[in-house]
Amino acid sequence: VAVPGSPHGLAYSRKYGVLLVTEEATGRLAMIFTAGGTLAAEVQVGGEPHMLAVSPDGETAYVADAAGSRLIEVDVGSASVRRTTPVGAVPESVAVSPDGSWVATADAEGGTVTLVDAATMRAVARVAVGGWPVRVRFTPGGRRLLVSLQRAGMVVAIDVTSRRVVGAAKVGDGPDGIDCRPAGDWCFVALNGDDAVRAFRPSDLRLGPRYPAGRGPSGLVVLP
């Protein structure tokens, strides 16, 4: 499927059967029917849409606008922007909690993680982490946020309730994408400076095995 405008982030709405793709150069969000591989719609969100995430019910997409330092809420069913809210400087990625109540952005230039109440679309906390945060991921239970700090070579854990950093681990060069096993016992981070993937426990950030990967791994997903 041809998608103009430098496609970057990908997410899937199971409810509507559409693949959502951010177009950095055009400021749009493309929606593609996965059944037929046809373009369903393009939503003008503005700015420089980078990464995105979809709510558990598939109704809502949250887009990180890196240029405008905004979080954009998109109604997938009507292919329209609902609301926007300011977050930290240069948000690169976004994650939604398993119950859909919280949205978090990794604000690379700001060195923060912004926690947004999904019901009100208002930021309730901005947690300083430093180190150029590029990816953020809720643990499967939703109690913690895992953040990769690309320039610090670390992964940090934030307690969602206290909104404080509760752990940190040196994982390697250029940590990027993070994902976890559904059971929540182990998570994994791509190390694009080491051409590897590192396993770690989200409960205490104890490091596990290191696996070789291709050159410069960035995105990462754990298959069911």
C-alpha angles and dihedrals in degrees: 000000000000112000117181127210106052102296112223122153126049133198135158132225107204091189094061098026093234133136112219118213127183117223107207098188097048101035092236139126114221122209117204126188105232093203095063103013092236129139108256100182146329120225120205104225098159132217118052108317108206121167126357143190135204127225116249092254092053093235100109136045122199116206126195110222103205095186097046098036089231139131111225122204115208127191103224096198096055095029092230140123113255106180143341133207134187119252134172124309116295103354107206101180144014137204135191123216117246091253093046095238099112135045123193132193129199104223104202102188094035093052090224144110114224119208114205128193103234093208095057100022089227127132111246099178142013112199118200112227105151121197098094103285110217107165134033131189134179114225113245091259091050095230097112140038118217116207129189114217104203100192095040095048090230145118117215130193124219123198106229094210099048093030091221135125106257102175146009136192134188103233106168144275119337105352111202132150118036131195136162139214111258090246089059094227096115135023131189135214129198114232106204093182093052100038088234147101122233126205121214139169113248092208095066104357091243108166121243134184124332118224129199117245138178123280116305102350113203115158119049135185132180111223117223 
